[in-house]
Amino acid sequence: MSMAIGGTAGEAMSVALTASASRFELSERSLPGQQRPVRSEAVTRIVAGSVGGRRIRTPRGAATRPTSERVREALFSTLESLLGSLEGVRFLDLFAGSGAVGLEAVSRGASQAVLVEQDRPTAALITRNAHDLGLHTVTVVPYRVDHYLRTAPVDAFDVVFCDPPYALPGAELHGVVDVVVTRRWLAAGAVVALERSRHDTEPMAWEGLHEVRQRRYGDTVLWYGRASVND
């Protein structure tokens, strides 16, 4: 799954992924005597906004853990409370996984969303979902997060959402957020939202971010920090 891809942020923004339907949909036909193959996708839905209620395909298996609809609704309710609105917001989704959060952000009014997902088949599936939903301001970047963040930011983001695998050590997540804060990925007053397991004991504190909220939903914790408005 890991890939080392170089390039500039401008190049990353221009990545265009295409995926034929045959890559993700198994044939409905089967040979005589064989069972029909199991589909390789699951589905979830966009909760609200311009494409609210529409379903999207998500990869099956334990490698991808889509943020639940309940947690997504709580996330965007909090973001709208902190920012006043998502209209015109520039949204960065790190460890995008199924892409549900980034797609939902654009559905709810974000002017653009950049979704970083290192697994190429998963990234291609996100691109296909965005195309099917008519969300044309979504850019999918098939990079490792740490490699993407080494590039020079083209634009600062108003929201950075980070939902790494729960198995990622807290210290590594801390390093990712530190780069986001120190390398000018954040606009003044930007919100950083982290989704973590409640079992993660790594302190969530960074110079340049002040904690504004933390909420628990079952085994999931959402943490929110805000950059200074003077940055």
Residue pairs with C-beta under 8 A, 6 or more apart in sequence:
1 63
1 118
1 119
2 118
2 144
3 118
3 120
3 142
3 143
3 144
3 147
4 144
4 147
5 142
5 143
5 144
5 147
6 147
7 151
8 151
8 152
9 148
9 151
9 152
9 153
9 154
10 154
12 114
12 139
12 141
12 143
12 148
12 151
13 114
13 139
13 141
13 154
15 139
15 140
15 141
15 142
16 127
17 120
17 123
17 124
17 127
17 140
17 142
18 124
18 127
19 121
19 124
19 125
19 127
19 128
23 121
23 124
24 40
24 41
24 57
24 121
24 124
24 125
24 128
25 39
25 40
25 41
26 37
26 38
26 39
26 40
27 37
28 36
29 36
30 36
30 37
39 60
40 59
40 60
41 57
41 58
41 59
41 60
41 125
42 57
42 58
42 59
42 60
42 66
43 55
43 56
43 57
43 58
44 55
44 56
44 58
44 66
44 69
44 98
44 100
45 53
45 54
45 55
45 56
45 69
46 52
46 53
46 54
46 55
46 56
46 100
46 103
46 104
46 107
46 133
47 69
47 72
47 73
47 76
47 104
48 73
48 76
48 104
48 107
48 108
49 104
49 106
49 107
49 108
49 109
50 107
50 108
50 109
51 103
51 107
51 133
51 134
51 135
52 107
54 133
56 98
56 99
56 100
56 103
56 129
56 132
56 133
57 125
57 128
57 129
58 64
58 66
58 98
58 100
58 125
59 98
59 121
59 122
59 125
63 119
64 97
64 98
64 119
64 122
65 97
65 165
65 166
66 97
66 98
66 100
67 75
67 97
67 98
67 100
67 101
67 163
67 195
68 217
68 220
70 217
71 195
71 217
71 220
71 222
72 100
72 101
72 104
74 215
74 217
74 222
75 101
75 161
75 193
75 195
75 222
76 86
76 104
76 105
76 108
78 193
78 213
78 215
78 222
78 224
79 86
79 159
79 191
79 193
80 86
80 108
82 191
82 212
82 213
82 224
82 226
83 89
83 158
83 159
83 191
85 109
86 105
86 108
86 109
86 110
86 159
87 109
87 111
88 109
88 110
88 111
89 105
89 109
89 110
89 111
89 158
89 159
90 110
90 111
90 112
90 113
90 155
90 156
90 157
90 158
90 159
90 187
91 102
91 105
91 106
91 110
91 112
91 113
91 114
91 157
91 158
91 159
91 161
92 113
92 114
92 116
92 157
92 159
92 160
92 161
92 185
93 99
93 101
93 102
93 105
93 113
93 114
93 115
93 116
93 161
93 163
94 116
94 145
94 148
94 160
94 161
94 162
94 163
94 164
94 176
94 180
95 116
95 117
95 145
95 162
95 163
95 164
95 165
96 102
96 115
96 116
96 117
96 123
96 126
96 140
97 117
97 122
97 163
98 122
98 125
98 126
99 115
99 117
99 122
99 125
99 126
99 129
99 130
99 138
99 140
101 161
101 163
102 113
102 114
102 115
102 126
102 138
102 161
103 113
103 115
103 126
103 129
103 130
103 133
103 135
103 138
105 113
105 159
105 161
106 112
106 113
106 130
106 135
106 137
106 138
107 133
107 135
110 137
110 159
111 137
112 137
112 138
112 139
113 135
113 137
113 138
113 139
114 139
114 141
114 157
115 123
115 126
115 138
115 139
115 140
115 141
116 141
116 143
116 145
116 148
117 123
117 126
117 140
117 141
117 142
118 142
118 143
118 144
118 145
119 142
120 142
123 140
123 141
123 142
124 140
124 142
126 138
126 140
127 138
127 140
130 136
130 138
130 140
141 148
145 164
145 176
146 175
146 176
146 179
149 176
149 179
149 180
149 183
149 185
150 179
153 183
153 184
153 185
156 184
156 185
156 186
156 187
156 190
157 185
157 186
157 187
157 190
158 187
158 189
158 190
158 191
159 190
159 191
159 192
159 193
160 180
160 185
160 186
160 190
160 191
160 192
160 193
161 193
161 194
161 195
162 173
162 176
162 177
162 180
162 192
162 193
162 194
162 195
163 194
163 195
164 172
164 173
164 176
166 196
166 197
166 199
166 200
169 202
170 196
170 200
170 201
170 202
171 202
173 194
173 196
173 202
174 202
174 204
174 206
177 192
177 194
177 206
177 209
178 206
179 185
180 186
180 192
181 192
181 206
181 207
181 208
181 209
181 227
182 208
186 192
186 227
186 231
187 227
187 231
188 227
188 228
188 229
188 230
188 231
189 226
189 227
189 228
189 229
189 231
190 226
190 227
191 212
191 224
191 225
191 226
191 227
192 209
192 224
192 225
192 226
192 227
193 222
193 223
193 224
194 204
194 222
194 223
194 224
194 225
195 220
195 221
195 222
196 204
196 220
196 221
196 223
197 219
197 220
197 221
198 216
198 218
198 219
198 220
198 221
199 219
200 221
204 211
204 214
204 223
204 225
205 211
206 225
208 227
208 228
208 231
209 225
209 226
209 227
210 225
210 226
210 228
211 223
211 224
211 225
212 224
212 225
212 226
213 222
213 223
213 224
214 221
214 222
214 223
214 224
215 221
215 222
216 222
